Amino acid sequence: MLRIKDIDTYYGHVHAIKKISVNVDAGEFVTLIGANGAGKSTLLKSIIGLQPVKNGSIEFLGERIESDRSDAIIRRGISIVPEGRRVFPDFTVAENLAIGARARKSTSAEMQEDIDKILDQFPRLKERWKQKAGTMSGGEQQMVAIGRALMGRPKLLLLDEPSLGLAPLVVAELMTKLKEIHAAGATILLVEQNVTLALRVAQRGYLMESGEIIASDDAKALLESDAIRKAYLGIEH
């Protein structure tokens, strides 16, 4: 579904992404892990068209997209849950979700069907339906952000640090929800600093460091690898 080949991305003179190649097949749950500043979020911004790619190619469903505008990329079927959630604070839950559907053409019946699915996945949003998003907790806002992204009926769902700033119990609940969304048929690329949780929910993983991919493997193998255990879990054999 997604084929990233040898891309370079710069912030001014800073070489943020260095010849990175990443693949995500239809139906997969893939995670991109690494320390803060490794370049993970920059890679997502490159995919979605928010950060220009200088070299290399990004293909989505067999078509090049690295030169497309963000709105065109979203219409192709990629949705992103941005870092920090970025909900519209003065809009209600209902209004935030409605905004998520604007990138596609849909009937009222189709919109209601999608809303019903999201409220089944996140019952708390039903309770908060008419509440302004800015008055909700961080975990509830993250539910709104994910629901808004799902309203676009994405073929590929990108998530940028969804656990950031959330309590451990909320994070665990969130990861369970992501597993359920994947099991329902979503293809997911998750960027996450919480290495252990990310590798427990994903099928495959890529480890980034200083703008480069330094390891990739099945999630379980990566979690048990010496590099991960030493660098991120503080465990040595």
SERO-4910 file (N, C-alpha, C, O; in steps of 0.05 Angstrom, whole numbers):
BEGIN
 pado doro    nc1    nc2    nc3   cac1   cac2   cac3    cc1    cc2    cc3    oc1    oc2    oc3
  Met    A     16    -24      0      0      0      0     17     25      0     12     43    -16
  Leu    A     37     26     18     55     49     20     84     40     15     93     21     27
  Arg    A     97     54     -4    125     47    -10    141     72    -10    139     90    -27
  Ile    A    158     75     10    176     98     13    204     88      6    214     69     17
  Lys    A    217    102    -13    243     92    -23    263    115    -23    261    134    -38
  Asp    A    283    111     -6    307    129     -6    301    158     -5    312    174    -20
  Ile    A    282    166     13    276    195     14    295    210     32    305    200     52
  Asp    A    299    235     24    314    255     40    296    278     45    282    289     27
  Thr    A    295    287     70    279    310     78    296    329     95    311    320    112
  Tyr    A    294    355     89    310    375    103    292    395    117    271    402    108
  Tyr    A    302    404    141    291    429    153    313    450    150    333    450    166
  Gly    A    311    467    130    332    486    124    357    470    116    356    456     96
  His    A    378    473    131    403    458    124    406    433    140    425    418    137
  Val    A    386    427    157    388    403    174    376    379    158    353    380    149
  His    A    392    358    156    385    334    141    369    316    160    381    300    174
  Ala    A    342    320    161    326    307    181    320    277    175    319    261    193
  Ile    A    316    271    149    310    244    140    331    236    120    335    250    100
  Lys    A    345    214    124    368    207    108    364    180     94    367    159    106
  Lys    A    357    182     69    355    158     51    338    135     65    346    112     66
  Ile    A    315    143     74    297    124     88    280    108     69    269    120     50
  Ser    A    277     83     73    258     66     58    241     51     78    251     38     97
  Val    A    214     52     74    195     40     92    172     29     75    163     42     56
  Asn    A    162      5     81    139     -7     67    117    -14     86    123    -23    109
  Val    A     93     -9     78     69    -18     93     50    -31     74     40    -19     55
  Asp    A     44    -57     79     26    -72     62     -3    -68     72     -8    -61     95
  Ala    A    -22    -72     54    -50    -69     61    -57    -88     84    -49   -112     83
  Gly    A    -70    -78    104    -79    -95    127    -58    -97    149    -64   -110    169
  Glu    A    -35    -85    146    -14    -87    166    -17    -66    188    -30    -46    184
  Phe    A     -5    -72    210     -2    -53    232     28    -51    237     41    -69    248
  Val    A     39    -28    228     68    -24    229     74      0    247     59     20    247
  Thr    A     95     -2    263    103     20    281    131     30    274    148     15    266
  Leu    A    134     56    278    160     69    274    168     80    301    155     98    312
  Ile    A    189     69    312    197     76    340    224     89    340    239     87    320
  Gly    A    230    102    362    256    116    365    253    138    385    231    146    393
  Ala    A    276    148    394    277    170    414    266    196    402    263    199    378
  Asn    A    260    214    420    252    241    412    273    254    394    297    253    402
  Gly    A    266    265    371    285    277    353    297    259    333    314    267    317
  Ala    A    288    234    332    299    214    313    290    219    284    302    210    266
  Gly    A    268    235    281    258    240    254    232    227    248    223    227    225
  Lys    A    219    214    267    195    199    263    172    216    253    159    210    233
  Ser    A    167    238    267    145    256    260    150    269    233    132    274    217
  Thr    A    176    275    227    183    287    201    176    268    179    167    276    157
  Leu    A    180    242    183    173    222    163    143    223    157    134    222    134
  Leu    A    126    224    178     97    225    174     90    250    159     73    250    142
  Lys    A    102    273    166     97    298    152    105    296    123     92    309    106
  Ser    A    126    282    117    134    278     89    113    261     74    107    267     51
  Ile    A    103    241     87     82    224     74     57    240     68     46    237     46
  Ile    A     49    257     87     24    271     84     26    297     68      7    311     64
  Gly    A     51    304     60     55    327     44     60    353     59     59    375     47
  Leu    A     65    351     85     69    376    101     99    384    101    105    406    109
  Gln    A    117    366     94    145    371     93    156    362     67    155    338     61
  Pro    A    167    380     50    176    372     23    198    350     24    216    350     41
  Val    A    196    332      5    217    311      1    236    320    -20    228    327    -42
  Lys    A    262    320    -14    282    330    -33    290    308    -53    292    314    -77
  Asn    A    293    284    -43    301    261    -60    284    237    -53    272    236    -32
  Gly    A    284    218    -72    270    193    -67    240    194    -75    231    214    -87
  Ser    A    226    173    -69    198    171    -77    180    160    -55    189    145    -38
  Ile    A    154    169    -56    134    158    -39    111    149    -57     99    165    -71
  Glu    A    104    123    -56     82    113    -71     60    104    -53     65     91    -32
  Phe    A     35    110    -61     12    101    -46     -7     88    -66    -16    100    -85
  Leu    A    -12     62    -61    -28     46    -80    -18     48   -108    -33     50   -127
  Gly    A      9     47   -111     22     46   -137     26     73   -151     37     73   -173
  Glu    A     18     95   -138     21    121   -151     38    139   -134     37    140   -109
  Arg    A     56    154   -147     74    173   -134     58    196   -121     40    207   -134
  Ile    A     64    202    -96     50    224    -82     68    244    -70     58    264    -58
  Glu    A     95    241    -72    113    259    -57    111    288    -66    121    306    -51
  Ser    A    100    293    -89     97    321    -98     69    332    -96     63    354   -103
  Asp    A     51    315    -85     23    323    -82     18    342    -59     34    341    -39
  Arg    A     -3    358    -60    -11    374    -37    -24    357    -16    -34    335    -22
  Ser    A    -24    366      9    -35    351     31    -64    344     26    -72    321     32
  Asp    A    -80    363     17   -108    357     13   -113    335     -8   -131    319     -5
  Ala    A    -96    335    -29    -98    314    -49    -91    287    -38   -103    267    -45
  Ile    A    -70    287    -21    -62    261     -8    -83    250     10    -88    226     10
  Ile    A    -96    268     25   -118    260     42   -141    248     26   -153    228     34
  Arg    A   -147    261      3   -169    251    -14   -162    224    -26   -180    208    -33
  Arg    A   -137    218    -29   -128    192    -39   -134    169    -19   -136    146    -26
  Gly    A   -137    177      7   -144    157     27   -124    154     50   -123    133     62
  Ile    A   -109    175     56    -91    175     79   -101    195     99   -105    218     92
  Ser    A   -106    186    124   -113    204    146    -92    204    167    -78    184    171
  Ile    A    -89    227    181    -69    228    202    -81    238    228    -97    256    228
  Val    A    -73    225    250    -79    235    277    -54    249    286    -34    236    293
  Pro    A    -53    276    286    -28    291    290    -19    290    319    -34    285    337
  Glu    A      7    295    323     18    298    349      3    320    364     -1    342    353
  Gly    A     -3    316    389    -17    336    405    -47    337    400    -61    355    410
  Arg    A    -57    318    384    -86    314    379    -98    335    360   -112    328    341
  Arg    A    -93    361    366   -102    383    348   -132    382    342   -141    386    320
  Val    A   -148    376    363   -177    378    359   -184    408    357   -169    425    364
  Phe    A   -208    413    347   -219    441    346   -232    446    373   -254    436    378
  Pro    A   -219    461    391   -228    463    419   -256    475    423   -270    468    441
  Asp    A   -264    493    405   -289    507    408   -312    492    394   -335    501    394
  Phe    A   -306    470    381   -326    454    367   -333    430    384   -316    420    400
  Thr    A   -358    421    382   -366    397    397   -354    372    385   -342    373    363
  Val    A   -358    350    399   -349    324    388   -362    319    361   -349    311    342
  Ala    A   -388    324    360   -403    320    334   -391    337    312   -388    327    290
  Glu    A   -385    362    317   -374    379    297   -346    371    288   -339    373    265
  Asn    A   -329    362    308   -302    353    301   -304    329    283   -289    327    263
  Leu    A   -322    310    288   -324    286    272   -334    293    244   -325    282    224
  Ala    A   -353    312    242   -364    320    216   -341    332    199   -341    328    174
  Ile    A   -323    347    211   -300    358    196   -284    336    183   -273    339    161
  Gly    A   -281    314    197   -265    291    187   -276    279    162   -261    267    146
  Ala    A   -302    283    157   -314    271    133   -313    289    109   -322    282     87
  Arg    A   -303    314    112   -304    333     90   -286    326     67   -290    336     45
  Ala    A   -266    309     72   -247    302     50   -259    282     30   -247    277     10
  Arg    A   -282    271     36   -294    252     18   -323    258     13   -336    272     29
  Lys    A   -333    248     -9   -361    252    -15   -377    229     -1   -370    206     -4
  Ser    A   -397    237     14   -412    216     28   -441    225     32   -447    249     34
  Thr    A   -459    206     32   -487    212     37   -491    214     67   -474    207     83
  Ser    A   -514    225     75   -521    227    103   -522    199    116   -514    196    139
  Ala    A   -532    180    101   -533    152    112   -505    141    117   -501    128    137
  Glu    A   -487    146     98   -459    136    102   -446    150    125   -431    137    140
  Met    A   -450    176    128   -438    190    151   -449    179    177   -434    176    196
  Gln    A   -475    174    178   -487    164    203   -476    136    209   -472    129    232
  Glu    A   -472    120    188   -461     93    192   -433     95    204   -426     80    222
  Asp    A   -417    114    194   -389    117    204   -390    127    233   -375    118    250
  Ile    A   -408    146    239   -410    157    266   -418    135    285   -407    133    307
  Asp    A   -437    118    277   -445     96    294   -422     77    301   -419     68    323
  Lys    A   -406     71    281   -382     54    285   -363     66    305   -353     53    323
  Ile    A   -358     92    301   -339    106    319   -349    107    347   -334    104    366
  Leu    A   -375    112    351   -387    113    377   -387     86    391   -387     84    415
  Asp    A   -389     64    374   -387     37    385   -358     32    395   -355     20    416
  Gln    A   -339     43    380   -311     39    388   -303     57    412   -287     49    429
  Phe    A   -315     80    413   -309    100    435   -335    109    448   -344    131    442
  Pro    A   -347     93    465   -373    100    477   -372    126    492   -393    139    494
  Arg    A   -349    134    502   -347    159    517   -354    183    500   -364    203    509
  Leu    A   -348    180    474   -354    203    456   -385    206    453   -394    229    448
  Lys    A   -399    185    456   -429    187    455   -438    203    479   -457    219    477
  Glu    A   -426    198    502   -433    213    526   -426    242    524   -439    260    536
  Arg    A   -405    248    509   -395    276    506   -403    289    480   -391    309    472
  Trp    A   -423    278    466   -430    285    439   -432    315    433   -423    325    413
  Lys    A   -445    329    452   -450    358    449   -430    375    465   -434    399    467
  Gln    A   -410    362    476   -390    377    492   -368    388    474   -360    375    455
  Lys    A   -358    412    481   -336    424    466   -311    408    471   -305    401    494
  Ala    A   -296    402    450   -272    385    453   -251    396    471   -237    382    484
  Gly    A   -250    423    472   -229    436    489   -234    432    518   -215    437    534
  Thr    A   -257    424    526   -263    420    555   -260    391    564   -264    384    587
  Met    A   -251    374    545   -248    346    551   -220    339    560   -202    354    557
  Ser    A   -217    315    572   -191    306    581   -173    299    557   -183    297    534
  Gly    A   -147    296    562   -129    289    540   -136    263    526   -135    261    502
  Gly    A   -144    243    542   -151    218    531   -176    219    514   -178    207    492
  Glu    A   -196    235    523   -220    238    508   -215    254    482   -227    248    461
  Gln    A   -198    274    484   -190    289    459   -176    271    439   -180    274    415
  Gln    A   -160    252    449   -147    233    431   -167    216    417   -164    209    394
  Met    A   -188    208    431   -210    192    419   -224    209    397   -230    198    376
  Val    A   -228    235    403   -240    252    382   -222    254    358   -231    252    335
  Ala    A   -195    257    362   -177    259    340   -176    234    323   -175    235    298
  Ile    A   -177    211    336   -177    186    321   -204    182    306   -204    175    283
  Gly    A   -226    189    320   -252    187    307   -254    206    283   -265    198    262
  Arg    A   -243    230    286   -243    249    263   -228    238    239   -237    240    217
  Ala    A   -205    225    245   -189    213    223   -204    190    210   -204    187    185
  Leu    A   -218    174    226   -233    151    215   -257    159    199   -266    144    181
  Met    A   -267    183    204   -290    193    189   -283    197    159   -301    198    142
  Gly    A   -258    200    153   -249    202    125   -248    175    111   -240    174     88
  Arg    A   -256    154    125   -254    126    114   -226    121    101   -224    114     78
  Pro    A   -205    125    117   -178    122    105   -171     94     98   -179     75    111
  Lys    A   -156     92     76   -144     66     70   -119     61     87   -112     39     93
  Leu    A   -106     84     95    -83     83    112    -86    103    134    -91    127    128
  Leu    A    -83     94    159    -85    112    182    -58    117    194    -44     98    202
  Leu    A    -49    142    195    -24    150    208    -29    161    235    -48    177    238
  Leu    A    -14    153    255    -16    164    282     10    173    292     30    159    292
  Asp    A     11    199    301     36    211    309     36    215    340     23    233    350
  Glu    A     51    198    354     54    199    383     27    201    398     23    219    413
  Pro    A      9    182    393    -17    184    406    -17    182    437    -35    191    450
  Ser    A      5    170    448      6    166    477     17    191    492     17    192    516
  Leu    A     27    210    477     41    233    489     23    248    509      1    257    502
  Gly    A     33    251    533     19    267    554     -5    253    567    -20    265    582
  Leu    A     -9    227    561    -31    213    573    -23    195    595      0    185    596
  Ala    A    -41    190    614    -35    173    637    -32    144    627    -44    136    607
  Pro    A    -16    128    641    -10    100    633    -36     83    628    -37     68    608
  Leu    A    -56     86    645    -80     70    641    -95     79    616   -107     62    602
  Val    A    -95    105    610   -108    115    586    -93    106    561   -105     99    541
  Val    A    -66    105    563    -50     96    541    -56     67    535    -59     59    512
  Ala    A    -57     50    556    -63     22    552    -90     18    539    -93      1    521
  Glu    A   -110     34    547   -137     32    535   -136     41    506   -148     28    489
  Leu    A   -121     62    500   -118     72    473   -105     51    455   -115     47    432
  Met    A    -85     38    464    -71     17    448    -90     -6    442    -89    -18    421
  Thr    A   -106    -13    462   -126    -35    458   -146    -26    436   -153    -43    419
  Lys    A   -154     -1    436   -172      9    415   -159      8    388   -172      1    368
  Leu    A   -133     15    386   -120     14    360   -118    -15    350   -121    -19    326
  Lys    A   -114    -34    368   -114    -62    359   -142    -70    348   -144    -85    329
  Glu    A   -163    -60    361   -190    -66    352   -195    -53    324   -207    -65    307
  Ile    A   -186    -29    321   -189    -15    295   -174    -29    273   -184    -32    251
  His    A   -151    -39    280   -135    -55    260   -150    -81    254   -152    -89    231
  Ala    A   -160    -94    274   -174   -120    271   -199   -117    253   -207   -135    240
  Ala    A   -210    -92    254   -234    -87    238   -227    -81    208   -245    -76    192
  Gly    A   -201    -81    202   -193    -78    174   -175    -54    167   -168    -51    144
  Ala    A   -168    -38    187   -152    -14    181   -123    -21    177   -112    -39    190
  Thr    A   -110     -7    159    -81     -8    156    -69     15    172    -77     38    168
  Ile    A    -50     10    190    -40     30    209    -10     33    208      5     13    207
  Leu    A     -1     58    207     27     65    212     28     82    237     19    105    236
  Leu    A     40     72    258     40     85    284     68     95    291     87     79    291
  Val    A     71    121    296     96    133    306     93    135    336     74    146    346
  Glu    A    113    125    350    110    123    379    137    122    394    155    108    386
  Gln    A    138    138    416    162    137    433    160    114    453    181    104    463
  Asn    A    136    106    459    132     84    479    137     58    465    119     45    455
  Val    A    163     50    465    172     28    450    158      2    457    149    -13    440
  Thr    A    157     -4    483    145    -29    492    117    -33    482    109    -53    471
  Leu    A    100    -12    488     72    -14    480     69    -16    450     53    -32    440
  Ala    A     84      1    435     81      1    406     88    -27    394     73    -36    376
  Leu    A    109    -39    404    117    -65    393     99    -88    403     99   -109    391
  Arg    A     83    -83    423     64   -103    432     38   -103    417     24   -123    415
  Val    A     32    -80    404      7    -78    389     11    -81    359     -6    -90    344
  Ala    A     35    -74    349     41    -75    321     50   -103    312     58   -120    328
  Gln    A     50   -107    285     60   -132    274     90   -130    266    105   -149    270
  Arg    A     97   -107    256    125   -102    247    134    -75    258    117    -58    264
  Gly    A    160    -71    259    170    -45    269    195    -37    254    211    -53    244
  Tyr    A    199    -10    254    224      2    244    235     19    266    220     34    279
  Leu    A    261     17    271    274     33    292    290     55    279    307     50    262
  Met    A    284     80    286    297    103    275    317    115    295    312    115    319
  Glu    A    338    125    285    358    140    301    372    160    283    383    153    262
  Ser    A    372    185    292    385    207    278    378    208    248    395    212    231
  Gly    A    352    205    242    342    207    215    346    183    197    341    185    173
  Glu    A    355    161    209    360    137    193    345    113    205    339    112    229
  Ile    A    338     93    188    328     68    198    352     50    205    368     44    188
  Ile    A    354     42    230    377     26    239    369     -3    243    387    -20    246
  Ala    A    343     -9    244    334    -37    247    305    -39    239    290    -20    242
  Ser    A    298    -63    228    270    -68    222    266    -99    225    284   -114    217
  Asp    A    243   -106    235    238   -135    239    209   -138    248    194   -119    252
  Asp    A    200   -163    252    175   -168    265    175   -155    292    197   -153    305
  Ala    A    152   -146    301    151   -131    327    163   -147    350    178   -137    366
  Lys    A    155   -173    351    165   -189    374    195   -192    373    208   -190    394
  Ala    A    206   -196    349    235   -199    347    249   -173    354    270   -173    367
  Leu    A    238   -150    346    250   -124    353    249   -120    383    269   -111    395
  Leu    A    227   -126    395    223   -122    424    244   -138    440    253   -130    461
  Glu    A    251   -161    429    270   -179    443    299   -175    434    317   -188    444
  Ser    A    303   -156    415    330   -152    405    348   -138    426    338   -123    442
  Asp    A    374   -143    424    393   -131    443    393   -101    440    395    -87    460
  Ala    A    391    -91    415    392    -62    411    369    -47    426    373    -27    439
  Ile    A    345    -58    423    322    -46    436    324    -49    466    319    -30    481
  Arg    A    331    -73    475    332    -78    504    352    -60    518    347    -50    540
  Lys    A    375    -55    505    396    -39    517    389     -9    515    391      5    535
  Ala    A    381      0    492    378     29    487    352     40    499    352     63    508
  Tyr    A    330     24    499    304     35    506    293     23    532    276     35    545
  Leu    A    301     -1    538    289    -14    562    309    -16    585    301    -24    607
  Gly    A    334     -9    580    354    -10    601    360    -38    610    368    -42    633
  Ile    A    357    -57    592    362    -85    600    385    -96    583    386    -92    559
  Glu    A    403   -110    596    425   -123    581    425   -153    589    419   -160    611
  His    A    433   -169    569    436   -197    575    458   -202    594    464   -224    602
***
